[in-house]
Structures are given as C-alpha cells and as structure tokens.
Amino acid sequence: MKIHILTLFPESFESYFKSSIIKIAIDKGLFKPLFYNICDFSVKNTRRVDSRPYWWWAWTLISIEPLYKAISHIENMYWKLKKIYLTPGGKILNQAKLEKFAKSEKDIILICGHYEWIDERIKEIFEIEEISIWKYVLTSWELASMVFIDWIIRLLPWVINDKSLAEESYSPSLKGKKEYPQYTRPEEFMWHKVPRQLLSWDPKLIQKWKEKFYN
C-alpha cells in the first residue's frame, strides 16, 4: 500500500515510522509512505501556503492553490487514488471502515490540515472523503494521520500474525465487540488472582467467561 501524505511538517513522521509495526511494514515492502511538503507547491515559490479567510481574521487557512497543485501532481503520476481529509467534522472512523481501506487496491492521498482547516473549494474540485478519529480539535493533524496510518497498516496481510488479529477488540471474530481482559504469570500477585476459569483449561468454561465482557 502507498499512502501519499500532504503535510507542512514531514519531519514529524520520522521517529514514528522508524519503530514498531510501521517500520516492520516498511521493511517488508508492504507499506510505502510518500511525503509531499505542501510548501513546495506554493504560489510563485514563496513557500507561503496559508491565507486569512473572508470575514474573519483570527486565524489562517491552507490556501487552495498549493493544495490543488499538490493533489494534481500526485494524480498525474498515480492511478486509483482515494483522497482523505482528516477533520473533527468528518465521519467517525471505525474498525469496519478501516478493514475496507486495508483491503482496497487504491492508494491513499492523506491531507494533513493545519492552521484552521483548508479552503472548502478543494473538496468541490476533488472527491475527498472527510474522516474523523473523534470529536476534538488538534493543532497538528499530522498526529491524527499517524493514528489513521497505524490503524490501517496493522490490518494489512503479513504485517501482524493473523492469530494476533483474530480476537482483537472490535474485530469480526468478536462480532465488533470489545476484547476480554488478559493475564500473565504468576497466578497471584499482591493478593490479586488470575480468574479461576482461565486456570481450568476448560475451553467451554473459558469461552463463557470471555463472552461476559463483550458489549
């Protein structure tokens, strides 16, 4: 999977992409992040990409011209592109939606907003899906993008062992329900004990115990 990341701060992704599951996916060739600094598409090479909105001067927006140039640049080089803009006002993302993204053959263009959103007209020119990781506002939507990328990449085939994904919270095998608690050895620690059902090794008893946590 290729994800084309439009951002003002590509360096903010560096440390995260060099560790854990994301690094494994990159090293295996299962995920390729492609970064585009929006400033590189500024008008007249000024590297200024924000402007004040009409009728309000308390903040700035990312202007339409650099975004249009950046998206058009990617479209001229790649086919089958899904364009996504992360915003608190978008549709709340869930596990079922993420699994569709992970199975899709389309690359993703991910627009990282900054300042106070983006010029609304860019959504009219391109077919852009607005997605929210939840109902709150961040200063930098690079953070939201990392969350979004992490969600998708871990669902790609061969990134994580299938058995590890089989009973995750909100997975199909749990019918979209929350996962049950987990315990390690020793059996007792500071008078807190592992549930007796897990110590029984009785599959039916253990399954019944698991199901009481599904909600």
C-alpha positions as a Python dict, from the first residue, in 0.01 Angstrom:
ca = {
    (1, 'M'): (0, 0, 0),
    (2, 'K'): (115, 352, -82),
    (3, 'I'): (-5, 647, 124),
    (4, 'H'): (70, 991, -19),
    (5, 'I'): (97, 1231, 274),
    (6, 'L'): (42, 1602, 212),
    (7, 'T'): (186, 1788, 509),
    (8, 'L'): (361, 2104, 621),
    (9, 'F'): (577, 1903, 861),
    (10, 'P'): (704, 1578, 703),
    (11, 'E'): (978, 1557, 966),
    (12, 'S'): (715, 1496, 1236),
    (13, 'F'): (662, 1143, 1100),
    (14, 'E'): (1026, 1036, 1106),
    (15, 'S'): (1068, 882, 1451),
    (16, 'Y'): (729, 710, 1448),
    (17, 'F'): (789, 548, 1110),
    (18, 'K'): (1125, 413, 1228),
    (19, 'S'): (982, 199, 1505),
    (20, 'S'): (748, -90, 1584),
    (21, 'I'): (482, -217, 1343),
    (22, 'I'): (512, 68, 1090),
    (23, 'K'): (885, 0, 1048),
    (24, 'I'): (817, -372, 1005),
    (25, 'A'): (562, -299, 730),
    (26, 'I'): (803, -63, 553),
    (27, 'D'): (1095, -307, 579),
    (28, 'K'): (879, -588, 437),
    (29, 'G'): (776, -366, 146),
    (30, 'L'): (409, -386, 249),
    (31, 'F'): (373, -13, 308),
    (32, 'K'): (534, 281, 134),
    (33, 'P'): (482, 634, 271),
    (34, 'L'): (536, 913, 18),
    (35, 'F'): (571, 1263, 158),
    (36, 'Y'): (485, 1590, -15),
    (37, 'N'): (563, 1916, 158),
    (38, 'I'): (275, 2149, 75),
    (39, 'C'): (519, 2442, 87),
    (40, 'D'): (687, 2300, -227),
    (41, 'F'): (366, 2378, -416),
    (42, 'S'): (330, 2737, -300),
    (43, 'V'): (237, 3013, -543),
    (44, 'K'): (542, 3176, -706),
    (45, 'N'): (772, 2960, -489),
    (46, 'T'): (719, 3181, -184),
    (47, 'R'): (672, 2874, 42),
    (48, 'R'): (376, 3060, 195),
    (49, 'V'): (71, 2834, 182),
    (50, 'D'): (-172, 2992, 429),
    (51, 'S'): (-404, 3289, 395),
    (52, 'R'): (-672, 3459, 603),
    (53, 'P'): (-1034, 3359, 537),
    (54, 'Y'): (-1300, 3605, 425),
    (55, 'W'): (-1479, 3789, 705),
    (56, 'W'): (-1259, 3650, 982),
    (57, 'W'): (-904, 3749, 1074),
    (58, 'A'): (-833, 3550, 1387),
    (59, 'W'): (-672, 3259, 1202),
    (60, 'T'): (-549, 3138, 864),
    (61, 'L'): (-634, 2851, 628),
    (62, 'I'): (-423, 2644, 393),
    (63, 'S'): (-487, 2812, 59),
    (64, 'I'): (-650, 2638, -233),
    (65, 'E'): (-371, 2684, -492),
    (66, 'P'): (-94, 2480, -325),
    (67, 'L'): (-336, 2200, -234),
    (68, 'Y'): (-468, 2187, -589),
    (69, 'K'): (-116, 2176, -732),
    (70, 'A'): (-6, 1905, -487),
    (71, 'I'): (-305, 1675, -548),
    (72, 'S'): (-285, 1726, -925),
    (73, 'H'): (86, 1642, -913),
    (74, 'I'): (12, 1307, -747),
    (75, 'E'): (-279, 1232, -981),
    (76, 'N'): (-51, 1283, -1281),
    (77, 'M'): (181, 1007, -1156),
    (78, 'Y'): (-52, 753, -992),
    (79, 'W'): (-387, 585, -1060),
    (80, 'K'): (-658, 454, -829),
    (81, 'L'): (-633, 717, -559),
    (82, 'K'): (-858, 761, -257),
    (83, 'K'): (-841, 1116, -117),
    (84, 'I'): (-895, 1162, 255),
    (85, 'Y'): (-903, 1473, 469),
    (86, 'L'): (-891, 1427, 846),
    (87, 'T'): (-1117, 1669, 1030),
    (88, 'P'): (-1324, 1663, 1353),
    (89, 'G'): (-1637, 1722, 1145),
    (90, 'G'): (-1593, 1411, 930),
    (91, 'K'): (-1750, 1068, 970),
    (92, 'I'): (-1616, 888, 1277),
    (93, 'L'): (-1379, 609, 1175),
    (94, 'N'): (-1447, 257, 1298),
    (95, 'Q'): (-1292, -89, 1264),
    (96, 'A'): (-1518, -199, 979),
    (97, 'K'): (-1425, 107, 773),
    (98, 'L'): (-1055, 52, 839),
    (99, 'E'): (-1075, -306, 720),
    (100, 'K'): (-1224, -186, 391),
    (101, 'F'): (-935, 58, 347),
    (102, 'A'): (-682, -218, 422),
    (103, 'K'): (-838, -445, 157),
    (104, 'S'): (-872, -171, -104),
    (105, 'E'): (-649, -169, -412),
    (106, 'K'): (-645, 210, -413),
    (107, 'D'): (-356, 420, -287),
    (108, 'I'): (-450, 693, -40),
    (109, 'I'): (-383, 1065, -54),
    (110, 'L'): (-391, 1185, 306),
    (111, 'I'): (-429, 1561, 357),
    (112, 'C'): (-291, 1685, 689),
    (113, 'G'): (-464, 2009, 777),
    (114, 'H'): (-306, 2283, 983),
    (115, 'Y'): (-396, 2631, 1098),
    (116, 'E'): (-780, 2645, 1073),
    (117, 'W'): (-874, 2373, 822),
    (118, 'I'): (-842, 2413, 445),
    (119, 'D'): (-1017, 2610, 171),
    (120, 'E'): (-1357, 2444, 128),
    (121, 'R'): (-1344, 2462, -252),
    (122, 'I'): (-1075, 2194, -273),
    (123, 'K'): (-1342, 1944, -164),
    (124, 'E'): (-1564, 2057, -452),
    (125, 'I'): (-1287, 2016, -711),
    (126, 'F'): (-1172, 1673, -594),
    (127, 'E'): (-1372, 1385, -449),
    (128, 'I'): (-1241, 1399, -93),
    (129, 'E'): (-1376, 1190, 193),
    (130, 'E'): (-1378, 1364, 530),
    (131, 'I'): (-1293, 1136, 822),
    (132, 'S'): (-1265, 1200, 1195),
    (133, 'I'): (-1072, 996, 1451),
    (134, 'W'): (-1303, 1157, 1711),
    (135, 'K'): (-1478, 1481, 1804),
    (136, 'Y'): (-1193, 1701, 1917),
    (137, 'V'): (-956, 1956, 1764),
    (138, 'L'): (-580, 1913, 1727),
    (139, 'T'): (-324, 2181, 1649),
    (140, 'S'): (-147, 1949, 1407),
    (141, 'W'): (-336, 1688, 1206),
    (142, 'E'): (-13, 1503, 1144),
    (143, 'L'): (-93, 1337, 1478),
    (144, 'A'): (-433, 1224, 1354),
    (145, 'S'): (-269, 1100, 1033),
    (146, 'M'): (-29, 881, 1229),
    (147, 'V'): (-323, 729, 1417),
    (148, 'F'): (-507, 668, 1090),
    (149, 'I'): (-199, 511, 925),
    (150, 'D'): (-126, 290, 1224),
    (151, 'W'): (-484, 160, 1222),
    (152, 'I'): (-468, 63, 856),
    (153, 'I'): (-114, -74, 832),
    (154, 'R'): (-156, -321, 1116),
    (155, 'L'): (-452, -473, 927),
    (156, 'L'): (-255, -537, 607),
    (157, 'P'): (-177, -904, 532),
    (158, 'W'): (156, -1028, 672),
    (159, 'V'): (219, -721, 889),
    (160, 'I'): (87, -884, 1208),
    (161, 'N'): (30, -1254, 1269),
    (162, 'D'): (-327, -1350, 1179),
    (163, 'K'): (-375, -1519, 1516),
    (164, 'S'): (-289, -1193, 1693),
    (165, 'L'): (-556, -1010, 1495),
    (166, 'A'): (-817, -1283, 1530),
    (167, 'E'): (-953, -1176, 1869),
    (168, 'E'): (-878, -805, 1886),
    (169, 'S'): (-1133, -558, 2015),
    (170, 'Y'): (-1399, -477, 1752),
    (171, 'S'): (-1269, -743, 1512),
    (172, 'P'): (-1512, -955, 1305),
    (173, 'S'): (-1435, -1266, 1510),
    (174, 'L'): (-1562, -1083, 1819),
    (175, 'K'): (-1858, -953, 1618),
    (176, 'G'): (-1740, -597, 1666),
    (177, 'K'): (-1733, -627, 2045),
    (178, 'K'): (-1469, -527, 2299),
    (179, 'E'): (-1195, -774, 2389),
    (180, 'Y'): (-1181, -963, 2720),
    (181, 'P'): (-908, -900, 2987),
    (182, 'Q'): (-570, -1073, 2963),
    (183, 'Y'): (-344, -1212, 3237),
    (184, 'T'): (14, -1336, 3272),
    (185, 'R'): (203, -1535, 3533),
    (186, 'P'): (228, -1555, 3834),
    (187, 'E'): (-119, -1681, 3923),
    (188, 'E'): (-133, -1449, 4224),
    (189, 'F'): (26, -1107, 4276),
    (190, 'M'): (-32, -892, 4587),
    (191, 'W'): (-348, -1095, 4663),
    (192, 'H'): (-486, -1039, 4311),
    (193, 'K'): (-555, -1370, 4138),
    (194, 'V'): (-595, -1484, 3780),
    (195, 'P'): (-962, -1582, 3721),
    (196, 'R'): (-1023, -1946, 3803),
    (197, 'Q'): (-1186, -2006, 3461),
    (198, 'L'): (-855, -1939, 3284),
    (199, 'L'): (-673, -2176, 3516),
    (200, 'S'): (-922, -2454, 3443),
    (201, 'W'): (-807, -2502, 3080),
    (202, 'D'): (-1169, -2591, 3003),
    (203, 'P'): (-1246, -2435, 2657),
    (204, 'K'): (-1621, -2410, 2719),
    (205, 'L'): (-1577, -2251, 3060),
    (206, 'I'): (-1316, -2008, 2927),
    (207, 'Q'): (-1535, -1911, 2629),
    (208, 'K'): (-1831, -1844, 2858),
    (209, 'W'): (-1606, -1626, 3077),
    (210, 'K'): (-1483, -1430, 2772),
    (211, 'E'): (-1834, -1364, 2646),
    (212, 'K'): (-1942, -1181, 2959),
    (213, 'F'): (-1704, -897, 2867),
    (214, 'Y'): (-1845, -845, 2518),
    (215, 'N'): (-2058, -531, 2500),
}
